[in-house]
Amino acid sequence: MGYELYRILSLAPKTNDEASRKEFKRILVDPGPDFVVCDEGHMLRNNGSRISKALNAIKTRRRVVLTGTPLQNNLVEYHCMANFIKNNLLGSLREFRNRFINPIQNGQCADSTSKDVRLMKKRAHVLHAMLAGCVQRKDYSVLAEFLPPKQEYVLAVRITPLQYKLYRHYLDHITTVGSMTANIRGRTGANLFKDFHALSHIWNHPWCLQLNWERKEKSRKSQEAAKSSDQMRWEGAAVAQSEVGENKGDQGFDSGSTEAPAVKGASDENKGWFRNLLTEADGKIMEHSGKMVLLFKILRLAAELEEKVLVFSQSLLSLDLIETFLQTSHSLAMPSLANASSFNKNVNYFRIDGSVGAELRKKWTDEFNNAPNSRCNLLLLSTKAGSLGINLVAASRVVIFDASWNPSYDVQSIYRVYRFGQVRPVFIYRFLAQGTMEEKIYDRQVTKQSLSNRVVDQQQIERHYTLHELTELYTFTPDLLHEPNSQKSRRSSSAVPKDIIITELLKSCKDQIVSFHEHDSLLDHKVEEELSESERKAAWAEYKAESATAANPLGLSQSEDNLDAKTDVQLVELLNKTRVTVTNAFLSLNNLRSHSLEEYMSQTRQQYPHLSEEEVRVKGQVWKTWDEKEQERRRAFCQDVLQHQRDLTCRIDTILKSRRTEGMQASMKTVNQPGQT
């Protein structure tokens, strides 16, 4: 059964019959089934989710979690799955965060210090070793020898002048952050995703902005019509009620008070911000998007090779626009495309998104996978709806039109094609709008995948994401075609491609492609960065020492028996030792002081004279934040040490008093023995 169904049945909230409720609980929770298998186990997400709480209530201890993406977002999800299988193996979430999450994340950035990198490698090794007894990892490399080769290319696509104008306008007038990273920190949560959504329309094709506006206007008018109908009913009710009596007139429905007048905020004013920058003709010009030009070039070349293509996009509006260009391609931008293949919907191509039912989805995928059906050579899919549960091995070319925030969606999209049953070499093309937020999100994907490889597969991956880039999502650095002063891409292209389509694109679409590289090259295992055997032993020793210190900051045994076994002199020495520990802890806290941002920036300028003022500010802020967090950690440590010292002092004082009392009683007993004078 599905996770949500299990949660509902295990709680049985809608069941009034107590006997049925108890039976559900007996079957599903206590004692529950004999064996529990959780497929797509990353759905557990975190210990606070409703699904995770429901599953952790199961009394059954024989549990298996299956997942192809053990690290969808972060190590917290990994801890949740491991904790479900073997409770408390990795400690509490707070302990896990301090011992593993923070060191591993701090050390996987391109500008991490050598100390952070060493600690990251050691903690990744310890975590991998701790889970070796309960984690069995099998990735696609196990199947590689049975499948044709796979090549995955990332194309940095140059944005067009219209895209640049719209993107720049949005940053300067809508987000109000412009290029000032200092103000970007406020654009988090809902604002960040709203901006990502709007900017994605621009980098896919500017006309998507207009399509999105039209869709919202249609929805708004429908809601207003519904409200108007409700308002008329309310007014009728108000008239009827007012006729009941004059004394109750104020209690009737007032058409002017049924809803508070809408306040026209910034979001309302900005809804049509782009309309003065776009014209009706722009919706028919494919060349306003380098992605569209490359896509249709790939479709033409694949048709000549008689190969089928999948196109994945997060945006339904982008799929709508692709369909529009497919229908008009024979007479507009690409007349030669019609000669190679015509594109009639549900004949030559299909589209699958969330609105397509299961029965129709199966029918279309069967038709697409039918080898003799050479007429159907294209399948358009929404990333979320088409990336799971579908076998599409008839295709050998995959275009990922836009990057997903969650890398698992893109990975799952690829494995619709690269799986058992595939007989052709597979080629994947990832489109990234160069210099935009999308490129930084791709870097974030690489970071997440690298994290997964380090922890789950114990691989050493080159570090690609700098701490500066983590605050750089809004930085806009496009490599413009005829602008010598524009910032050039920092990415270098890979060697000569092994794909004839990429080779042809590099010749015929030079204006649209800034650079390209193979995605897998960013995830190559660096053998030279592996830990030696002695370093692995040292990693375990450091981890155990830190764990012991965390459990007992004073490094002392808390057993009453051990203290009772010590002499008075040993107890006093122990007490003096704890006082030294407390003193050192407070000295350590006093030695680390937080300064103003200007002071941190001044120090940063001295260390990194080549950085721009904006980069200096970001590094200074990161440095300041780190010091503040370290201060909090040391302050908490001081409190723990002081509390332990107080407790120990009370216990030792109690023991010494007890011994003195016993000594005095023994002396009195000796003096008062009968027969002595």
Secondary structure, 3 states (H helix, E strand, C coil): CCHHHHHHHHHCCCCCCHHHHHHHHHHHCCCCCCCEEECCHHHHCCCCCHHHHHHHCCCCCCEEECCCCCCCCCHHHHHHHHHHHCCCCCCCHHHHHHHHHHHHHHCCECCCCHHHHHHHHHHHHHHHHHCCCCCCCCCHHHCHHHCCCEEEEEEEECCCHHHHHHHHHHHHHHCCCCCCHHHHHHCCCHHHHHHHHHHHHHHHCCHHHHHHHHHHHHHHHHHHHHHHHHHHHHHHHHHHHHCCCHHHHHHCCCCCCCCCCCCCCHHHHCCCCCCCCCCHHHHHCHHHCHHHHHHHHHHHHHHHCCCEEEEEECCHHHHHHHHHHHHHCCCCCCHHHHHHCCCCECCCEEEECCCCCHHHHHHHHHHHHCCCCCCCCEEEEEHHHHCCCCCCCCEEEEEECCCCCCHHHHHHHHCCCCCCCCCCCEEEEEEEECCCHHHHHHHHHHHHHHHHHHHHCCCCCCCCECHHHHCCCCCCCCCCCCCCCCCCCCCCCCCCCCCHHHHHHHHHCCCCEEEEEEHHHHHCCCHHHCCCHHHHHHHHHHHHHHHHHHHCCCCCCCCHHHHHHCCHHHHHHHHHHHHHHHHHHHHHHHHCCCCCHHHHHHHHHHHCCCCCHHHHHHHHHHHHHHHHHHHHHHHHHHHHHHHHHHHHHHHHHHHHHHHHHHHHHHHHHHHCCCCCC
